[in-house]
């Protein structure tokens, strides 16, 4: 496993934590963010490389900043 995978796994865990804090299901977050649920699942699993645009959509729905999602990553 390379460093990139670790980065994406940490990012995914941060998104999961923020999503659960807002009491949103994966499906709800995906719908509100206008992204595919399976893509969100891959992001949360650390298996996808989300664009800044996607991170921005997620952060808006999660009522947080992109920098917070990237914190500790």
C-alpha positions in Angstrom: 0.0 0.0 0.0 1.5 3.3 -1.1 1.3 6.7 0.6 -1.5 7.8 -1.7 -3.7 5.0 -0.4 -3.1 6.1 3.2 -4.0 9.7 2.2 -7.3 8.6 0.6 -8.2 6.3 3.5 -7.7 9.2 6.0 -9.7 11.5 3.9 -12.5 8.9 3.6 -12.6 8.4 7.4 -12.9 12.2 7.9 -15.8 12.3 5.5 -17.5 9.4 7.3 -17.1 11.1 10.7 -18.5 14.4 9.4 -21.4 12.6 7.7 -22.3 10.6 10.8 -22.0 13.8 13.0 -24.6 15.3 10.7 -26.7 12.1 10.9 -26.7 11.6 7.2 -26.7 8.3 5.3 -24.3 7.8 2.5 -27.3 7.9 0.1 -28.5 11.2 1.6 -25.1 12.8 1.4 -24.6 11.7 -2.2 -28.0 13.0 -3.2 -27.5 16.4 -1.5 -24.0 16.7 -3.0 -25.1 15.7 -6.5 -22.6 12.8 -6.7 -23.2 9.1 -7.3 -23.6 7.0 -4.1 -21.2 4.4 -5.3 -18.6 7.1 -6.0 -19.1 8.4 -2.4 -18.7 4.9 -1.1 -15.4 4.6 -3.0 -14.2 7.9 -1.6 -15.1 6.9 2.0 -13.3 3.5 1.5 -10.2 5.4 0.3 -10.4 3.9 -3.2 -11.2 7.0 -5.2 -9.4 10.3 -5.8 -12.0 13.0 -5.4 -11.6 16.3 -7.2 -11.6 19.6 -5.4 -15.0 20.2 -6.9 -16.4 17.1 -5.4 -14.7 17.9 -2.0 -16.3 21.3 -2.2 -19.8 19.8 -2.8 -19.3 17.4 0.1 -18.1 20.2 2.5 -21.0 22.4 1.7 -23.5 19.7 2.6 -21.5 18.7 5.7 -21.4 22.4 6.7 -17.6 22.3 7.0 -14.6 23.5 5.0 -12.6 21.5 2.6 -9.5 22.2 4.8 -11.3 20.5 7.7 -11.9 17.4 5.6 -8.2 17.4 4.7 -7.1 18.1 8.3 -4.8 15.3 9.5 -4.5 13.8 6.0 
